[in-house]
Amino acid sequence: MSAELRWSLSTVVFALFVIVTYSLIAVTH
């Protein structure tokens, strides 16, 4: 697995995590 692929994958996972977190915050407030 190349470093670039690992980096982009980590970025996508982090972005999804942030989106889900903000969605949960928006729903619960």
N, C-alpha and C positions, 0 to 999 in steps of 0.2 A: 504493500500500500504506500503510495507516494505521499510526501509531506504536504504537497499542495492539496491533494484530495482529502487528506485527513483534516487540514485546516478549514477547507470549505465545508466539509461535513460538520465539523464542530461549530462553525458559524451558523449553519442552517439550524442545527439542534438548539443552539442558544437563542436564536431568533424565535423559533417556535415556542420555547420555554417562556420567553418574555411576553409573547402574544397571548399565550394561554393564561399566564399570571395576570396580565392586565385585564383580560376578559373576565376572569373570576372576580377580580376586584370590582370591575364595573357592574357585574351581576349582583354581587353581595352588598353593594352600597346603593 
